């Protein structure tokens, strides 16, 4: 009799455990999806973040989202070389065609402005070194008595600035359509002067809709080379089919060799 009761109790306990597990599994599968609210994701290459705030419509069949990007950009060595060359060419042309005193005072004003910017903040060893460079440059400009001497004084004038990192902030709105349980896609028609077509994907990486990944890419850019104007040259420089990924599992810090910070848009 005791053996029968013990077996019956054991079987009942197993049935209760299995029932509880099944309910827990069903409950996990039936979790109501929640749109990302004030979610911050890091960029895959480590030079930016994006903040996402979405509202859902029709059981999240559609999402209306606000995006805020913070990007940090630094020129490559090839870009730095190009900028240095352009600065030298433009400065030389300006000095040759302009009144000597006028252009001398213009460059002197830029040097003095740089000095004031440095002195307004706390001094680091790097800033002290740069201050000495700018001060010597300002003195060279003051002492210059010819266009040749002025050109020599401003050599390397943009050297430090061209090693800056630019921080930019971009905000935009985007609507996305649900294509599966954990994925929403936005694929609007051509936009802007370059007829850019952008495809974006927002997806949850977990059953609880807490871990998110956002991927966006320009899939088409229209650059009409026959017009050969400045805008079409710019359109032709836009990279397409290069996905940009923001995700919850990317590192939230990066190492950037920036000698100074510039703010842009």
TAJO-V627528 format. One record per helix or strand of 3 or more residues. SS is the DSSP state (a for helix, b for strand). FROM is the first residue (numbers start at 1). TO is the last residue. If there is no record, write none. Layout:
BEGIN
ss-><SS/SS>
from-><FROM/FROM>
to-><TO/TO>
END
This chain:
BEGIN
ss-><a/b/b/b/a/a/a/a/a/b/b/b/b/a/b/b>
from-><2/39/48/62/77/100/125/147/161/164/183/196/212/230/244/260>
to-><29/43/57/74/97/119/143/153/163/180/186/204/220/236/247/264>
END
